[in-house]
Amino acid sequence: MTTISFALQVLVCVSLIGSSLELTYPKNKYVLVNNTLELYWEIVDQNITFALKLNSTKGWAGVGIGSSMTGADIITMELINGQIIINDRYSSGRGLPPLDTSRGGSNSVTLLESDITGGFIQARFTRNLNTTDASDVVITQAPTNFIYAYGLGAVSYTHLTLPTIYSV
């Protein structure tokens, strides 16, 4: 099991275009793509809660904990037949990351709330800091790298952004 640290930092950002849904967003925020994708997170006790907000009403977004596609613990937010689905994935390299469950692991992510409204796909979800799943990294309260990608069709390796590394 890989151990990667996640920093608790308060990032001050101006709110973007408003949405009619009042999701309960975690307190830390990072704008991944200029006015297109936002990541929120908060660590409480032994859990981390994330929220993703995509400025689109179709498509998907993914965030990976890691410094490249190889070995990244990835969570995708997908819009499938009008439903927002959160999937736990693990990437062993370039290409569409398989679901953890297809590798003998478990889906360690729980969807808390989601909505498609006001021009946004948005979801809030949680997982344990240490899931004990070999396909998940252990998260601590120290700086880490993460990658992201998003697309306007079905989740695939073809997307609008190359995976970009951010250190938080």
C-alpha positions as CSV (number, residue, x, y, z in Angstrom):
1,M,0.0,0.0,0.0
2,T,1.4,3.4,-1.0
3,T,1.3,6.2,1.5
4,I,0.7,9.7,0.2
5,S,0.1,12.8,2.4
6,F,-2.7,15.4,1.9
7,A,-2.2,18.9,3.3
8,L,-4.8,20.8,5.2
9,Q,-4.6,24.3,3.9
10,V,-7.2,27.0,3.7
11,L,-7.2,28.3,0.1
12,V,-9.0,31.6,-0.3
13,C,-10.8,31.8,-3.7
14,V,-13.7,34.0,-4.9
15,S,-16.9,32.1,-5.5
16,L,-17.6,31.4,-9.2
17,I,-21.0,31.4,-10.9
18,G,-23.6,30.4,-8.4
19,S,-25.6,27.2,-8.4
20,S,-29.1,26.7,-7.1
21,L,-28.0,23.6,-5.2
22,E,-26.7,24.2,-1.7
23,L,-24.2,21.4,-1.4
24,T,-22.3,21.3,1.9
25,Y,-18.8,21.9,0.6
26,P,-15.7,20.9,2.6
27,K,-13.8,24.0,3.8
28,N,-10.7,23.8,1.6
29,K,-10.9,24.7,-2.1
30,Y,-8.6,24.6,-5.1
31,V,-9.6,25.7,-8.6
32,L,-8.1,23.1,-10.9
33,V,-9.0,24.6,-14.2
34,N,-9.8,28.3,-14.6
35,N,-13.6,28.5,-14.0
36,T,-14.1,24.9,-15.1
37,L,-13.3,22.5,-12.3
38,E,-13.1,23.0,-8.5
39,L,-11.9,20.5,-5.9
40,Y,-12.9,20.9,-2.2
41,W,-11.7,18.7,0.7
42,E,-11.7,18.5,4.5
43,I,-10.2,15.9,6.9
44,V,-12.3,15.1,9.9
45,D,-11.1,12.3,12.3
46,Q,-10.3,9.3,10.1
47,N,-12.1,10.5,7.0
48,I,-11.6,12.8,4.1
49,T,-14.5,14.4,2.4
50,F,-14.1,15.7,-1.2
51,A,-16.4,17.7,-3.5
52,L,-16.0,18.1,-7.3
53,K,-17.7,20.9,-9.2
54,L,-17.6,20.8,-13.0
55,N,-18.8,23.8,-15.0
56,S,-20.8,21.6,-17.5
57,T,-24.0,19.7,-17.6
58,K,-22.5,16.7,-19.4
59,G,-19.3,14.7,-19.0
60,W,-17.1,13.6,-16.2
61,A,-14.2,14.7,-14.0
62,G,-11.5,12.8,-12.2
63,V,-9.0,13.6,-9.5
64,G,-6.0,11.4,-8.7
65,I,-3.8,11.3,-5.6
66,G,-0.3,10.8,-7.0
67,S,2.3,12.6,-9.1
68,S,1.5,10.8,-12.4
69,M,-1.0,8.4,-13.9
70,T,1.2,5.5,-12.8
71,G,0.2,4.5,-9.3
72,A,-2.5,7.2,-8.9
73,D,-5.5,6.5,-6.7
74,I,-8.3,8.1,-8.8
75,I,-11.9,9.1,-8.1
76,T,-14.1,9.9,-11.0
77,M,-17.4,11.7,-11.0
78,E,-19.4,10.5,-14.0
79,L,-22.8,11.6,-15.5
80,I,-24.5,8.4,-16.8
81,N,-28.1,8.5,-18.0
82,G,-28.8,11.6,-15.9
83,Q,-27.3,10.0,-12.7
84,I,-24.0,11.2,-11.0
85,I,-21.9,8.2,-10.3
86,I,-18.7,8.2,-8.1
87,N,-16.1,5.5,-8.9
88,D,-12.9,4.5,-7.2
89,R,-10.2,3.6,-9.7
90,Y,-6.5,2.8,-9.7
91,S,-4.1,3.7,-12.6
92,S,-1.2,1.5,-13.4
93,G,-0.2,3.8,-16.4
94,R,-1.6,5.6,-19.3
95,G,-5.2,4.7,-20.4
96,L,-8.6,4.5,-18.7
97,P,-8.0,3.5,-15.1
98,P,-9.8,0.3,-14.1
99,L,-12.2,0.3,-11.2
100,D,-10.7,-0.9,-7.9
101,T,-13.3,-3.7,-7.9
102,S,-12.0,-5.1,-11.2
103,R,-8.6,-5.5,-9.5
104,G,-9.9,-7.4,-6.5
105,G,-10.3,-4.3,-4.4
106,S,-13.3,-2.4,-3.1
107,N,-15.1,0.8,-4.0
108,S,-13.9,2.8,-0.9
109,V,-15.7,6.0,-1.9
110,T,-19.2,6.9,-0.6
111,L,-21.4,9.5,-2.5
112,L,-23.0,11.8,0.1
113,E,-24.9,14.2,-2.2
114,S,-24.9,15.3,-5.9
115,D,-26.8,17.4,-8.4
116,I,-26.8,18.7,-11.9
117,T,-28.1,22.3,-11.8
118,G,-27.2,25.9,-12.6
119,G,-24.8,24.7,-15.4
120,F,-22.8,22.4,-13.0
121,I,-22.3,18.7,-12.3
122,Q,-21.3,18.6,-8.6
123,A,-20.9,15.9,-6.0
124,R,-19.7,15.5,-2.4
125,F,-18.2,12.1,-1.4
126,T,-16.1,10.6,1.4
127,R,-13.6,7.9,2.1
128,N,-11.4,6.7,5.0
129,L,-7.9,8.1,5.2
130,N,-6.7,4.5,5.4
131,T,-9.0,2.2,3.6
132,T,-6.7,-0.8,3.8
133,D,-7.5,-1.5,0.1
134,A,-4.2,-2.2,-1.8
135,S,-5.6,0.0,-4.7
136,D,-6.0,3.1,-2.4
137,V,-3.3,5.3,-1.0
138,V,-3.1,6.2,2.6
139,I,-3.8,9.9,3.1
140,T,-2.2,12.0,5.9
141,Q,-2.3,15.7,6.7
142,A,0.9,16.7,4.9
143,P,1.5,18.0,1.3
144,T,0.8,15.8,-1.6
145,N,0.5,15.8,-5.4
146,F,-2.6,15.2,-7.3
147,I,-3.6,15.1,-10.9
148,Y,-6.9,15.8,-12.7
149,A,-8.7,15.4,-16.0
150,Y,-12.2,16.0,-17.4
151,G,-14.2,15.4,-20.5
152,L,-17.6,16.1,-22.1
153,G,-18.4,12.5,-23.1
154,A,-18.3,9.1,-21.4
155,V,-15.3,8.6,-19.1
156,S,-12.4,7.6,-21.2
157,Y,-8.7,8.2,-21.8
158,T,-9.6,10.9,-24.3
159,H,-10.2,14.1,-22.3
160,L,-10.0,17.8,-22.5
161,T,-7.0,18.2,-20.2
162,L,-3.8,16.2,-19.9
163,P,-3.4,15.0,-16.4
164,T,-1.9,18.0,-14.5
165,I,0.1,17.7,-11.4
166,Y,-0.6,20.1,-8.5
167,S,1.1,20.1,-5.2
168,V,-1.1,21.1,-2.3
